[in-house]
């Protein structure tokens, strides 16, 4: 597949090769690139004999010779002295080179942007790996090696596609899923609260857990108390003047 792709690339005209490389590097500014390519192509087709004024004007303009009026005055001067065509012949290769440099600059800018993206991605990967590998527990729950591997994969693998068609990881997928595909704003609000203020969210969860525990203890105590026999059922209360000694008491005479 790679050889076929290379063969196809090699068969393209030079200008399309430039465009193909631009897109391969992640370029998105179509208008800017094709404008530069069109200008370069136009300059190559200019004939010093048929269009000397156009060549001279573009060269002087590109070289910041001066205002349009100053450029026109210079063209007129060379035209009156029959030197305009000679100047056009001298300037055409230079103008072609200038336009080619503009195209190459666009490619260089895109390559620099691509390298920056690669470096950002590298730093992101290293940071995620370092952070996840250093996790001992999440919310008090111990994280084992398999869970860490799963979390790393979810962070680093762009296995999903956003609504706009861009690749994303599982975190991005879930955030988008519960906003659009399967709206669950209660769950998203909880996640947003946790991300916005982790300490406050966790403190509220601790309070909730504490209140729940206290409630369970109170209910248990009440239940146990209800099960105990009443003291009135275990103790005989004698009336005044009555004999409280049982009939079969061994000390009875």
C-alpha positions as CSV (number, residue, x, y, z in Angstrom):
1,X,0.0,0.0,0.0
2,X,2.9,2.3,0.8
3,X,4.5,1.6,-2.5
4,X,1.3,2.3,-4.4
5,X,1.0,5.6,-2.5
6,X,4.5,6.5,-3.4
7,X,4.0,5.6,-7.0
8,X,0.9,7.8,-7.1
9,X,2.7,10.7,-5.5
10,X,5.6,10.4,-8.0
11,X,3.1,10.5,-10.9
12,X,1.7,13.9,-9.8
13,X,2.7,17.2,-11.3
14,X,5.1,19.2,-9.2
15,X,2.4,21.6,-8.0
16,X,0.2,18.8,-6.9
17,X,3.1,17.2,-5.1
18,X,3.5,20.3,-3.1
19,X,-0.2,20.3,-2.2
20,X,-0.1,16.6,-1.3
21,X,2.8,17.2,1.1
22,X,1.1,20.2,2.5
23,X,-2.0,18.2,3.3
24,X,0.0,15.2,4.5
25,X,1.6,17.5,7.1
26,X,-1.8,18.6,8.3
27,X,-2.2,21.8,6.4
28,X,-5.7,23.3,6.3
29,X,-5.3,26.8,4.7
30,X,-6.3,25.8,1.2
31,X,-6.8,29.3,-0.1
32,X,-3.4,30.6,1.0
33,X,-1.5,27.6,-0.5
34,X,-3.3,27.5,-3.8
35,X,-3.0,31.3,-4.2
36,X,0.7,31.0,-3.8
37,X,0.8,28.1,-6.3
38,X,-1.4,29.9,-8.8
39,X,0.8,32.9,-8.6
40,X,3.9,30.8,-9.1
41,X,2.3,29.1,-12.1
42,X,1.3,32.4,-13.6
43,X,4.8,33.9,-13.4
44,X,6.3,30.8,-15.1
45,X,4.0,31.3,-18.1
46,X,4.8,35.0,-18.5
47,X,6.8,35.9,-21.6
48,X,9.3,38.7,-21.3
49,X,8.7,39.7,-24.9
50,X,4.9,39.6,-24.7
51,X,4.4,40.8,-21.1
52,X,7.5,42.8,-20.0
53,X,5.5,45.4,-18.0
54,X,3.7,42.6,-16.0
55,X,7.0,40.9,-15.1
56,X,8.8,44.1,-14.2
57,X,5.9,45.4,-12.1
58,X,5.5,42.2,-10.1
59,X,9.3,42.0,-9.5
60,X,9.5,45.6,-8.3
61,X,6.4,45.2,-6.2
62,X,7.6,42.0,-4.6
63,X,10.9,43.7,-3.8
64,X,9.2,46.7,-2.1
65,X,10.7,49.1,-4.7
66,X,8.1,51.8,-3.8
67,X,4.6,52.9,-4.4
68,X,2.6,51.9,-7.4
69,X,3.2,55.4,-8.8
70,X,6.9,55.1,-8.3
71,X,6.9,51.7,-10.0
72,X,4.9,53.0,-12.9
73,X,7.4,55.9,-13.3
74,X,10.3,53.4,-13.4
75,X,8.6,51.2,-15.9
76,X,7.9,54.2,-18.1
77,X,11.5,55.3,-17.9
78,X,12.8,51.9,-19.0
79,X,10.2,51.7,-21.7
80,X,11.2,55.0,-23.1
81,X,14.8,54.0,-23.2
82,X,14.0,50.6,-24.8
83,X,15.3,48.7,-21.8
84,X,12.0,47.3,-20.5
85,X,12.2,44.0,-22.3
86,X,15.8,43.4,-21.2
87,X,14.8,44.2,-17.6
88,X,11.9,41.8,-17.9
89,X,14.3,39.0,-19.1
90,X,16.6,39.8,-16.2
91,X,13.8,39.9,-13.6
92,X,11.7,36.8,-14.7
93,X,14.1,34.1,-13.2
94,X,14.3,36.2,-10.1
95,X,10.6,36.6,-9.9
96,X,10.1,32.9,-10.4
97,X,12.5,32.2,-7.5
98,X,10.7,34.7,-5.3
99,X,7.4,33.0,-5.9
100,X,8.9,29.6,-5.4
101,X,10.3,30.8,-2.0
102,X,6.8,31.9,-1.0
103,X,5.5,28.4,-1.7
104,X,8.4,26.8,0.1
105,X,7.8,29.2,3.0
106,X,4.2,28.0,3.3
107,X,5.4,24.4,3.4
108,X,8.1,25.2,5.9
109,X,5.5,26.9,8.2
110,X,3.2,23.9,8.0
111,X,6.2,21.5,8.7
112,X,7.1,23.7,11.7
113,X,3.4,23.5,12.9
114,X,3.5,19.7,12.4
115,X,6.7,19.3,14.4
116,X,5.2,21.4,17.2
117,X,2.1,19.2,17.2
118,X,4.3,16.1,17.4
119,X,6.3,17.6,20.3
120,X,3.1,18.5,22.1
121,X,1.8,15.0,21.6
122,X,5.0,13.5,22.9
123,X,4.9,15.7,26.0
124,X,1.3,14.8,26.5
125,X,2.0,11.1,26.2
126,X,4.9,11.3,28.7
127,X,2.9,13.3,31.2
128,X,-0.1,10.9,31.0
129,X,2.1,7.9,31.5
130,X,4.0,9.4,34.4
131,X,0.7,10.5,36.1
132,X,-1.2,7.3,35.6
133,X,1.8,5.1,36.6
134,X,2.1,7.1,39.8
135,X,-1.5,6.6,40.9
136,X,-2.0,4.4,43.9
137,X,-5.7,4.8,44.3
138,X,-8.7,6.7,42.9
139,X,-11.2,8.0,45.4
140,X,-9.7,5.7,47.9
141,X,-10.0,2.6,45.7
142,X,-6.7,0.9,45.0
143,X,-5.8,0.9,41.3
144,X,-4.1,-2.3,40.0
145,X,-1.8,-2.7,37.0
146,X,-4.6,-3.8,34.6
147,X,-6.7,-0.7,35.5
148,X,-3.7,1.5,34.9
149,X,-3.2,0.0,31.5
150,X,-6.8,0.5,30.6
151,X,-6.7,4.1,31.7
152,X,-3.6,4.8,29.7
153,X,-5.2,3.3,26.6
154,X,-8.3,5.4,27.1
155,X,-6.2,8.6,27.4
156,X,-3.7,7.9,24.6
157,X,-5.6,6.1,21.9
158,X,-7.8,8.2,19.6
159,X,-10.2,5.3,19.0
160,X,-13.3,7.5,18.5
161,X,-14.6,10.1,16.2
162,X,-16.2,13.4,17.2
163,X,-19.4,14.8,15.6
164,X,-17.1,17.0,13.5
165,X,-15.2,14.0,12.3
166,X,-12.0,14.5,14.3
167,X,-10.3,11.7,16.2
168,X,-10.6,11.7,20.0
169,X,-9.9,9.5,23.0
170,X,-12.4,7.9,25.3
171,X,-12.6,10.9,27.6
172,X,-13.6,13.2,24.7
173,X,-15.9,10.5,23.3
174,X,-17.8,10.2,26.6
175,X,-18.1,13.9,27.2
176,X,-19.6,14.3,23.7
177,X,-21.8,11.2,24.1
178,X,-23.5,12.4,27.2
179,X,-24.0,15.9,25.8
180,X,-25.4,14.9,22.4
181,X,-26.0,11.2,21.6
182,X,-27.3,10.1,25.0
183,X,-27.8,13.3,27.0
184,X,-27.2,12.8,30.7
185,X,-26.6,16.3,32.2
186,X,-26.9,15.0,35.8
187,X,-23.8,12.8,35.2
188,X,-22.0,15.6,33.3
189,X,-22.8,18.1,36.1
190,X,-21.2,15.7,38.6
191,X,-18.1,15.3,36.4
192,X,-18.0,19.1,35.9
193,X,-18.2,19.7,39.7
194,X,-15.4,17.2,40.3
195,X,-13.2,18.7,37.6
196,X,-14.0,22.3,38.7
197,X,-13.5,21.9,42.4
198,X,-12.2,18.4,43.4
199,X,-11.7,19.2,47.1
200,X,-15.2,20.6,47.6
201,X,-16.8,17.6,45.7
202,X,-14.8,15.1,47.7
203,X,-15.6,16.9,51.0
204,X,-19.3,16.8,50.2
205,X,-19.0,13.1,49.4
206,X,-17.3,12.4,52.7
207,X,-20.0,14.3,54.5
208,X,-22.6,12.3,52.7
209,X,-20.9,9.0,53.6
210,X,-20.5,10.1,57.2
211,X,-24.2,11.1,57.5
212,X,-25.2,7.8,55.9
213,X,-23.1,5.9,58.4
214,X,-24.5,7.8,61.4
215,X,-28.0,7.1,60.1
216,X,-27.4,3.4,59.8
217,X,-25.9,3.3,63.4
218,X,-28.9,5.1,64.8
219,X,-31.4,2.8,63.0
220,X,-29.5,-0.3,64.2
221,X,-29.5,0.9,67.8
222,X,-33.2,1.6,67.7
223,X,-33.9,-1.8,66.2
224,X,-31.8,-3.6,68.9
225,X,-33.4,-1.6,71.6
226,X,-36.9,-2.6,70.4
227,X,-35.9,-6.2,70.5
228,X,-34.9,-6.2,74.2
229,X,-37.6,-7.3,76.7
230,X,-39.0,-4.6,78.9
231,X,-37.6,-4.4,82.5
232,X,-41.2,-4.5,83.7
233,X,-41.6,-8.0,82.3
234,X,-38.6,-9.3,84.2
235,X,-39.1,-7.8,87.7
236,X,-42.1,-8.6,90.0
237,X,-43.3,-5.6,91.9
238,X,-44.9,-6.7,95.3
239,X,-47.7,-4.9,96.9
240,X,-47.2,-3.5,100.4
241,X,-47.7,-6.1,103.2
242,X,-47.5,-9.1,100.9
243,X,-45.1,-12.0,101.2
244,X,-42.6,-11.8,98.3
245,X,-40.8,-15.0,99.2
246,X,-41.7,-17.8,96.7
247,X,-43.6,-20.7,98.2
248,X,-41.0,-23.2,97.5
249,X,-38.2,-21.2,99.0
250,X,-35.9,-23.5,100.8
251,X,-35.5,-21.0,103.6
252,X,-39.2,-21.0,104.4
253,X,-40.0,-22.6,107.8
